[in-house]
Amino acid sequence: MPDSTPFMSTSKPESIAIIDAVIITAIATLLYVLFMLLVSTPDFLTLLIFVPAIFITSYFIIKYSINRFIYSKIKIIYRTIGKQKTKPKSKPSQGKSEDDVLEIVNQAVLEWSEEQKKEVAELKKMAEYRREFIGNVSHELKTPIFNIQGYILTLLDGGLHDNEINVKFLRRAKKSVNRLIAVVEDLEEISKFESGVSILNTETFDLNELTKEVIEFMEMKAGKYNSTIERITPANHNYPVIADKKRVRQVLINLIDNAIKYGDLKKGKVQISIYDFHDYYLTEISDNGMGIPEEFLFRVFERFFRTDQARSRKKGGSGLGLAIVKHIIEAHNQKISVRNNSDKGSTFSFSLKKAK
């Protein structure tokens, strides 16, 4: 027996009603003719009236029944989906034709299906991110904690009475404690930004002057890495911005620190430029290091993300500097980005609004 499902699934209620009405009319006509042949001579005039009447009556009864049945079922489906959709784009209405209702609900089901797929993909992505984040946090905290534990146990086992060992191990323990404090404070700061608790204290200041102060502050560290910091922007040019000066200073320190640590190992070079773009000033900080692998560019602002785990941890830091930078800039309703230079190294760029 042939399967009628494909036909039924692609046909409209009107088409189904017409076909069913034709079948009913044909059967009724055949029965009428057989009956008339048995009792008397067939009346063809009556037959001409009887056939259209049966067809029309059957068509409207079948169509009405199908539409009422379909609409009642669709209503339940749409309500179920509509409750799960944040903003239903359209609702089936009694005033619309059945084809319109079917199309609306079909579109709603498709949209709902796509939303479910996106939500599942997002949940999987977030689950993976949480696993990676927990692993990174554990590693960042575990290393200094184990170091402190080792130092304390050594001191308790007799090292405390050795003047050479006790001072050296206490200093190392202090260094590990400071690392723990830095990680916790950075995590707390990020948490404040994400929860909206952190408040910006905006003021008007000269971005060029602040950059000069940060460069002077970072020169000693640059020297330790055989690196130099160069300001491309003229020293006497003013770039007044309206922002949180303390936070922007933190952004500059973190980005310059990052450029120093990942510049060329033999002769590092950090360049800072400020450009005028309409209502904003764009600050760029470039290094001459190895650059960032293209597949990792979109992840550099993630918490604890490092393109080179071993090398990065040797250079110190909590692994949260760039994540904090991103939160600070976005709190100013501005953008920060990173790109690899055409020749060597990478460039971080962020914008700040001009002071009027």
N, C-alpha and C positions, 0 to 999 in steps of 0.2 A: 504493500500500500504506500503510495507516494506521500512524502512528508509535506504538509501544507504550512509548516511553521515559517519558512522564508517568505512565502507570499503574505501570510497573516501579519508578519512583523513589519513588512514594508508598505502594506496597504493602508489607506485612510479609512475612517469609519464609513464614509459615503460609498467607497468602492465595495467594501464588504457588504453594506446594506443593499446595494444594487445587485450584486451577485446572488445574495441570499434571496432577495425578492424575485429575481428571475427564476431561480430554482423552485421557489414556492408557487409562483404563478404557473410555471410549466406543469408541476404536479397537480395543482388545482384544476387547470384547464383539461389535463388528461382525464382526471376523475370526472369532471363535468361532462366531457364528451362521452365517456364510457357510460355514465349514468343516463344521459339523454338517448344513447343508442339502445339502451335496454328498455326504456319506458316509452319512447316516442322518437320521432325524427328530430335531429339536432336543429336548434334555432340559431342560425349564424349571426343574426342581428344581436340577439342576446349575448352570444359569445363575444362579439366585438365590444360590448359594454362590460362584460364580466372580466375579461382579461386585463384591461387597463385598471379597472377598479381594484382587482386583487393585487396587481403589481404596485400601484401607488400606496394602497393601504399597508401592504407588507413592508414596502421600503421605509415609510415613515415610522412604523412601529419598531422595526428592527434598528433603524438608525437612532431613534430616541432611546431605546433600551441599551444599545451599545454605549452611546454617549453618557448616559446616566451612570452606567456601570464603571466606565473608564474614569469619568470625572470623580466619582466617589473614591475610587482607589488612588487616583493621582493626588487627590486632596490630602490623603493621609501621608503619602510619600513626601509631598512638598512640605507639609507641616513638620514632618520629622527632620527633613534636611534643613528647612528654614530656621529651626531652632538652633541648629549647629552652625549656621552661617552667621557671621557678624552683621552683615548688611545685605539682605536679599535685594538683588537688583530689580526684581519684578515679581508680582504676585499674580496667580491665575485669577481671573475675574469671570463672573457669570456672564458679563456682557460680551466677552470675547468669544470668537468661534472656537470650536473644539480643536481645530488644527493649530490655532494660536496657542491654546492652553497646552497642547501636547508639545509644541515647540518650546514654550516657556519652561515647562517642567524638564524637558530634555536638556535644555541649556543649563538649568539650575543643577541638574544631576551631574552634568559634565564639569561645571564649575566646582561643585562640591567634591567631585572625585579628584580634580587637580589640586584643590586645597588640601585634601587628605594626603596626597602624595608629597606635597611640599612640606606639610607638617611632619610626616614620617621622616623625610630626608633631613629636616632641620633637627628633629629629635635625635636621630642617629649621629648627626654632626656634633650636637651639643654633648651627647654621651661620650663620644670620642674625645672631645675637647676637655670634658671633666676628668676623664681618665688620665689624659696627658698632663693636665694642670695639677692634679693630685700627685702624680708621679714626680713632677718638677718641684712642687712645694716640698715633698718629702725629701728629695735629694738636696735641695737648698738648705733645709733645716737639719737634716741628718748629719751632714759633713761637719759643721761647727759643733754640734752637740756631741758627736763621737770624739772630736778633737778635745773638747773641754773635759769629757769623761776620762780620756787617756791621760791628760795632764794631771787631773786631780788624783787619779789612781797611782800615778808615778810618784806624786808628792807624798801621798799617804803611805806608800811602800818604802819610804825612807828618803826620797828626794827632797823632802821639806827641810832636812837638816844639812843638805849640801848647798852651800851658798851660790855656787855656779848654776846648779840645776833649778833651784826654787825660783829665782828671779826670772830666769829665761822662760820657764814653763808658765809662770804667772802672767808674763807679758803675752805669751802666745794664747793663753786662755782668755785674756782681756781682748785680744784681737778677734778671737772667735765669738766672744760675747757681743762685741761691736757689730760683727757681721750679722748675728741673729737679730740684734736691735734694728739694724738697717732694713732687713727683710720684712720684719713685722711692721715697722713704721711705713714702709712703702706700700705694703698690702693694705694697711689701714687707710692710707691716703687714696689709693685706688678705690677702695670700698666707699669712701666718702663721696668721690666723684660719681660713682655708679648709682649710689642711692640718692644723689641730689642734695646731700647734707653740706658738702663743701661750697662755700660762698666766695665769689670773687670780689676783691676790693679794688675796683677800677679807679684809675686816675690817669691824668695826662702826663706823659714823660717823653724824653727823647730816646728813641730806640738806638740811635747811633752812639750816644753817650753810655747807655747801659751796656752795649756790646763792647765798648772800650774797657769798661770796668771789669767785665767778665774775662776778657782776654788777659788783662793784667793778673787777674786771680788765677788763671789756668796756665800761665807761662811756666811756672816752676814744674808742674806735672808734665807739660809738653817737653821740657828739657830732659826729664827722666826717660822719655821714650824717643829721644833724638828727633824730636818733631818741632816744627815752627808754626806759629799762627799768624796768618796774614789777613789784614782787613782791606778788601778791595775798595770799599766805599770811602770817599774823601773824609778826613777827620773833621773838617769844619762844616760839613753838611748836616742839617737838622732833619730828623724824621720823627715828628711828633705823633704818638699813637695814644689811644685810649684803651688801657688794659690793666690787668693786675700786675704791677711791676715785679713783685716778689715772685709770682708764678712764671712770668716771662724770663726772669733771671734764671730760674730753675730749668726752664726749657733750654736756654742757651748753654748753661753749664752741662746739662746732660748730653746735648748734641755735640758740643765741642769735645767733651770727655770721650764720647763714642768715636768721634773722628780721630782723636789722638791715639786711642788704643788700637784702632784698626787701620791706621795709616801704614805707609811703607815702613818696614822694620828698620831699614838702614838710614833712610832720610825721609821722615814723615813730613807732610805739609798739609796744613788745614787752611782753607780759604773761606772767608765770610763776606757775603755780598748782600746788599739791600737794594731792592728795585721798587720804583714807583709805579703802581698799577691802579689808576683811577681812584677809587675810595680806599684802597688798601696799600700796604707796604709788604712786599714779599722778601723774606729773609732766606738765604741759601747758605748752607754749611757743607763744604765739600772736603773729602779726603783723597789721598792718592794711594789707597790700599788696593787690595785684591778685588774689591767690589763685593756684591751680594749675588749669589746664584739666582737666576731669574725665577726659578720655581719657589724661592723663599721670599721674594720681594713683598708679597701681599701679607706675609706673616710676621714681619720684623717688629710690628707694634703689639704683638701678643705677649701676654705675661709669661716670663721665663723662657721665651723662645730664643734659641741660639742656633745659628747656622753651623757653628763648630763648637760642640759641647765642651770638649776637653780644653781647647785653646781659650775659649771664652771664660771658663771658670778660673783659669790661671790668671786672667787679667783682672779678676775681682769684680765687685759690683753685685747687686742683688738680682740682676736679670729683669728688673722692672722699670728701668730708666726710660726706655722708649715707650712703654705702655703708659707711664705717667705723663710723658710729653704729649702723647696723643690725647689723653683725657683733658689736659690743661688747654690745649689749642681748641678742642671741640667745645669745651666749656665757654670759650670766647665766641662760639658760633663761627669758627674759622676752620680751615683745612690744613692738614699736614700730609706730605707725600714723600716718597723716596724713589730715586732712580739711579741706575748705573751710568757713570760718565762714559762718553764715547771712547776716551783714551784709557783712563785708569781711575779706579776708586768709585765712590758713590756720593750722591748729593741728597741731603734732606732739605725740604722746603716747607715753610709755613707762612701763613699770612696773618696780618693784624690790621685792624681798622684804623684809619687815619683819625687824628683828633681835629675837629673843626674849630 
